Amino acid sequence: MTTARIFQTPKNAMQSGRARTQQWVLEFEPAEAKQPDPLTGWAGSGDTRQQLRLRFPSVEAAIAYATREAIAYAVIPAPERRLKLQAYADNFR
């Protein structure tokens, strides 16, 4: 039985706006551990579901897809946004 995580994409450190942070992603849990390739040393596995990331406009759409395809899922809530309000003058105190 495959399991998946459903989460909201966070804003990365290089991003000032909130574009593409309202999407929800369904990502499969790894079925097997990655092992180093003896020739190149790169990590890899035979699990092709790790390469798959499905994007949805809402959490309800992601849950509907997972239930329709009989995929066990866990919804990870988005972290709470905290604003750090400070004035420019605070840099000189």
C-alpha positions in Angstrom: 0.0 0.0 0.0 1.4 3.3 -1.0 1.2 6.3 1.3 1.4 10.0 0.4 1.9 13.4 2.0 -0.4 16.3 1.1 1.1 19.6 2.0 1.0 23.3 0.9 4.1 24.5 -0.9 6.1 26.9 1.4 7.7 30.1 0.2 11.5 29.6 -0.3 14.2 31.9 1.1 14.9 33.5 -2.3 11.2 34.5 -2.8 9.9 37.9 -1.7 6.3 37.3 -2.8 3.8 34.5 -2.2 3.4 33.3 -5.8 2.7 29.5 -6.1 2.4 29.1 -2.3 -1.4 28.5 -2.5 -1.0 25.2 -4.3 -1.2 21.9 -2.5 1.2 19.0 -3.4 0.7 15.3 -3.2 4.0 13.6 -2.8 4.6 9.8 -2.3 6.6 8.4 0.6 9.7 6.5 -0.5 9.0 2.8 -0.8 12.7 1.8 -0.5 15.9 3.4 0.7 18.3 5.0 -1.7 21.5 3.2 -2.3 24.8 4.5 -3.8 25.5 3.3 -7.4 28.8 1.4 -7.4 30.0 3.0 -10.6 29.1 6.6 -10.2 28.5 6.9 -6.4 25.2 8.7 -7.0 22.3 7.8 -4.7 19.3 6.2 -6.4 16.6 3.6 -6.1 14.1 1.6 -8.2 11.2 3.5 -6.7 9.8 5.7 -9.5 7.0 7.2 -7.4 9.5 9.4 -5.7 9.8 11.4 -8.9 6.1 12.2 -9.0 4.7 15.3 -7.5 1.1 16.2 -8.2 -0.2 19.8 -7.7 -3.7 20.7 -6.8 -5.5 24.0 -6.4 -7.0 23.0 -3.0 -6.6 20.5 -0.3 -10.1 19.1 -1.0 -9.0 18.3 -4.6 -5.9 16.5 -3.4 -7.9 14.5 -0.9 -10.5 13.6 -3.5 -7.8 12.3 -5.9 -6.1 10.2 -3.1 -9.4 8.6 -2.1 -10.4 8.0 -5.7 -7.1 6.2 -6.4 -7.1 4.4 -3.0 -3.9 6.1 -1.8 -3.4 6.4 2.0 -2.6 10.0 2.8 -1.6 12.3 5.6 -2.4 16.0 5.4 0.4 18.2 6.8 -0.9 21.6 7.8 0.9 24.7 6.6 3.0 26.4 9.2 1.6 29.6 10.7 3.0 32.7 9.1 4.7 35.1 11.6 5.5 38.6 10.6 8.6 40.2 12.0 7.7 43.8 12.2 10.6 46.1 12.8 11.6 49.6 11.8 14.7 50.6 9.9 15.8 52.6 13.0 16.1 49.3 14.9 19.2 48.5 12.9 21.1 51.3 14.7 20.1 50.6 18.4 
